[in-house]
Amino acid sequence: MPWQQLTRPLRRYPVRPPDSGIARRKSFWEKIHIDPVLVGLLLVLMTSGLVVLYSASGQRIDVVYAQGIRFIVALVGMLVIAQFSPTTFLRWAPAAYLVGVMMLLAVEFFGDMGMGAQRWLVIPGVIRFQPSEMMKLAVPLMVAAYLNRCQLPPRLRDIVVCAIIIGIPVVLIATQPDLGTSLLVASAAVIVVLLAGLSWRLIAFAAALLASALPFLWMSLHNYQRQRVLTFLNPDSDPLGAGWNIIQSTTAIGSGGVWGKGWLQGTQSQLEFLPERHTDFIIAVLGEEFGLVGMLLTLMLYFLIVSRGLWLAGASQDTFGRLVAGSIILTFFIYVFVNVGMVSGILPVVGVPLPLVSYGGTSSVTLLAGFGILMSIHSHRRLLPR
């Protein structure tokens, strides 16, 4: 099973063939460092995402065109990144981390405001982007690079160092404020630590420490963030205010029934009752127009992508590759779980888009860059004879 492969004992260096025989010849896909199954699944997901986006955006072809261009740029980036060897990522991880932290600091002083938050850096006439997105890759890469030099399973002092590495960017992102992204960055890096073989005793200690810190975390939240948690517990307490989003999203999903109302026929989305319908709540549009069947097919597609990713990660032959590959695909699963959970009302709304379906450029580039790293780790392994 992929998960069993991923959690088997880690080795510091690549495994060598037992009989020092000649490695088998690479296939065409291995020569260009691409996994055709994973790429095919991603293309199907992105194509279906564009179909849903056309309806969710109010049938605006310019929005679909812009998203398509972003997908093409992201795919090219994925192909380029896959050509680099894992040792390149290991070597450049500290530099990427430091650059990312400096850009987060720049956001604090020079960041562009939007929707009540200061999260973007703008290069006039060139690009507007969120530095926090790149930290979804830079932080787990840095943690994996550090643990690659340590004795595994990690000792307490190594865990403390990892906590500092994780904590600095997470705090900077949370102060923008962007609670959703900060939690995702933290999750991606924590997964690396867990895959390194963290003992259950330390996991229990960390859980107890987190539980004891919850009152302080609650006090540190912004008012609108507290309101989101309270609304999650009781959406009907403010149906025309904070509870509006979740009530409309669950209504849209429920009204779709088994087969849905048909493409472009949704009432909640087309009549603009559903907020953020082309970004965070796009799966509610899918549920209303394509019904339970459409949502299950989409979730099955995500399941196949995650399963393939786990298989690729499980074939990694060294510590750094296994930690990074496992973190990339499990974090992708968390994105899907959190988005579906918040739209369906089982999790608080934290502003996490649906991967490769919601409208957005920076997140698409980051996600496909991660898949490029994953395929690089798999394709650059030492190939054993058949």
N, C-alpha and C positions, 0 to 999 in steps of 0.2 A: 504494500500500500504506500502511496506517496508520503503520507504523514510519518509512517514508520521509517521510511528511508531518510526523511528529513531529520529525525530525532535519533538516528543511530550514532554511535560514538564518533567524535570529530577527530580528524588528523591534522597535524600542522602543515604537512607537505603533500603534494599530489601522490596518489598511489601509483606504483610502477607495475608493469605487467609481471606476473609471477615467473615467467620463463624467459624474460627479456627478449621476447620475440618481436618481430617487425610489426609495428602498429598497422592496422588496416587502412586502406585508402579512404580519404574523405569523400563524401558525396558532394554534389553541387551545392546543396543548401548549407552543408557544414563549411564549405570553402568560403561562402559569403557570410557565415556566422549567423544564419537565420533559422529559426524553427518554423517550418511552413504551417504546421498545425496551429500553433499559437497565433501566428500572423493572420491566418485565415479566420480564426474565431474573432480576433480583434476587428478585422475588416467587416465581418458580418454585424458585429455590435455597433460599429460606427455608422454603417449604412442605415441600419434600423433606427439609430439615434437621429439621423438627419431627417428621416421620414416623420418621426414623432415631433422633432423640433419645428418642422414646417407648420404643423397644426398648432403647437404650443406657442409659437411666435405670432399667431394671428395671420398665418399664411403669407408671411413675409419672405420672399425668395432671397432678398439681400442678406437676411440673417443666416439662412441656410448656406448661402454662398460663402459668407465670411467664415462660418464654422468649417465648411469643407476645405477652405484654404488653410485654416489652422490645422486641420487633420493632416493635410498633405505635408505641411512644414514639420509637424510632430513626427510623422512617419519617416520622413527623410532624416530627421534627427535621430530617431530610433535606429535606423540602418547604419548611420555613421557611428553612433556610440557602440553598437554591437561589434564593430571592427577592432576596437581597442581591447587589449588583453586585461584580465582582472588585476594583474600586477600594476597596470597603469592607474586603475581606480584606487588601489591600495596606496600607491605613491602620492597621488594627488588629493586624497581624502582630507588631510589636514589643511591644505591650502583652500580647498572648496569650503570647508567649515569656517575658516577664518574670514574669507571673503563674504560668506553669507552673514556672519555675525556683524561685520562692518556695515553691510547694506541694511541690516535691521536697525543698527544704530543710526544710519543715515535717514531711515524712515522716520525715526523719532524727531529729527530736527528739520528735515527737508521733504518729508513725505507729502503726497498729494491726498487731499481729503475726498471722500466719496461715501455717501450713505451713512454719514455720521461717524466714520472710522478713518483713521490715517494709516493706510496699509500699502500704498503704492509709491513707487519711484517713477519719475517721468524723465525721459530723455527727449527734450522738445523736438518734434518732427520725426522721431525715430520709433520710440516704443514707450508704452506704459505697462508696468509689470509689478507683480507682488513678489518681493524677495522671500517672503515666508514660504512660498511654494517650493523653491529650490531646497529649502531646509528639510523638506520631506525626504529628500535623498541624501543631502549632505550630512545630516546628523546621524542616521543609521550607518552610513559609510564610515564616519569618524569613530563611532563606537565600535564597529566591527574591526577597524584598523587597530584601535587600541587593544581590544581583546585578543587580536591575532598575535600580539606580542606577550600575552600573559599566560600563566598556567591556568588550564581549564580543568574543572569548573572554576569560575572566578572567585577570588577571595574577597573578604569584606572591603579591604582597601581599594581593590579594583572596582568594586561596585560603587564605592563613594566617588571615585574619579569619574566613572560613567554617569553618575547622577549629576555631577557638576557640568559635564559635557552636554548633557541633555537639558539641564535646568536653565542655563544661560539663554539659549535661543527661545525656549518655551516661555520664559518670563517676558522676554522682549516682544514676542508675538502676542501674548495675552494682554499686554498693555496697549495694543494698537487701537481698540481691542478686537481680538479675533480668537475667541475661545475655541471654536470648532477646529481651526487650523492648528492651534497650539496643542490640543488634545491629540490630533492626528500625528503631529510631529513626535510628541512624547510616546505615543503608541508604537510608532515605527521603530523608535530606538529601544524601547523597553522589550519589544519582541526579540531584538538582537541579543539582549542580555539573557532573556529566558532561553533562547536556543543555545546559548553557550553552556547550558547545564546548571543553571541556578538551583540550589538545593531548596527543597520544600520548606525547610526551616526558615531560610532567609525570605522566601516568598510569603510565608505566614507572618513573619516579623514586619515586612514591608506593608502588607495588607492592614495589619493592626496599626501601624504608624499612620497610614493614610486615613484610616477610619477616625483616629484621634484628631487628625488635622482638619476634618470636614467642617467643624464650626468656624475655623479661621478662614478656610477657603470660601465658605458661604458669605462671610463678612467682606471678603475681598472682591466679590462679584459686583458688577455694575447693576444698577436697578433693573434695567431691561433684561439682564441675564437671570436675575432672581425671578423676575416675572415669568420668564419662559419656563422655569422649573415649576413654579406654582401653577401655571397654565397647563403644563403637562399632567399634573396631578388632578386638575379639575378644569377642563377646557370651557365648560359651561358657566364658569364663574364670571367670565367677561366675554360673551359671545360676539359682541360687536367691536371688541378691542383686541387684547392679546390672544384671545381664543379663536379669533376669526380664521387664521391660517389653517390650523389643524382641523377645525370644524368643516371648512370648505374642502380640504384635501380628502378627508375621510368620506364626506358626502359624494365627492366625485368618484372615488374608487368604488364605493358601494353602489352607486347608481349605474355603473357599467355592467353589473351582473356577470354572467358567465361569458357571454360572447361580445359584450360591449355595444356601444351605440353606433359604431362605425367611424372610420377615419374622417376627421373634420366635422363630425356631428356632435361632439361633446358640448353640453350646455354650460357647465361650470367653467370650462376653459374658454370657449368661444365668446361667451357673454361676459368674460373677465371677472367672474366671481372669485376664481382661484388666483391667489397672489403668487408672484415669482414662478409662474407656470412654465417658463422656458429655462429656468435654472434649478433651484433647489427642489421644487415641487413638480418636476416634469413627469415623474412616474405616476402621479395622480392623473395627468392627462392621458398617459398610456392606459391606465386602468379604466378610465371612463370610456375611452374610444375602442379599446381592444379587449376589455373585460378581464376576467380571471384567467382565461386561456392566454391572452397576450402577456399578462404579468408573469405567469408561470413559464412561458417560453423564454421570456427575457431573463428570469432568474436562472433557468436551466443553462442559458448561454453563459451567464456569469459563473455558474457552477463548473462548466466545462473549462473555462479560462483558468479558474483557480486550481482545478484538478491538474490541468496540464502544467501550470506553473509550479505546483508542488512536485510533480514528477521531475521537471527540469531541475528544481532546487535540490531534490533528493539525490540526483546524480552527481552533484558537486563533490569534488575529491579533496578539498582542503577547507580549513577553518574559515578563512575570510570569505570564500565563495559561498559556503553553506549559510553562514550568518546573513550575508547581504541578500542572497537570493531568497531565503526564507522570509526575511523581513519584507522584501518588496511584494511578494505575492500575498502574504498574510495581511499586510497593510491594505492592499487592494481589496481584500475581502472585507476588512473593517469599513472601508469607504462605502461599499455596497450595503452592508448591514446597518450602518448608522443612518444612511439616507432613507432606506426603505423603512427603518424603524421609526424615524421622526415623522415621515409623511403619513404613516399608518397609525401614529399615535401611541406607539409603545416606547418611544424615547423622546426626550425633550428636543425642541428645535434648536439646532446648533449651527445651521448654515453650512452643511456639507453637501456638495453637488453629487449627482449620480454619475459615476465614472464613465466618460466617453459618450454620454447621452445628453447631459445638461450642457447648456451653452456656456462656453468659456474657453479661453485660449491658453493661459498659463497652466491651468490644471491639466489640460490635455497633453501639453508638451512634457510636463513633469511625469505624468503617468507613463507615456510611451518611452520616455528616456529611461524610466525604471525597467520597463520590459526589455529595452535594448541592453541594459546592464545584465539582466537575467539571462538573455540569450548569449551574451558574450561569455558569461561564466560557464554556461553549458557547452558552448561550441569550442571553447579553448581548453577543455579538459583533455587529458591524455587518452587517446582512443585505443582500446584494447582489441586484439584480434577477435573476429567473430567465431 
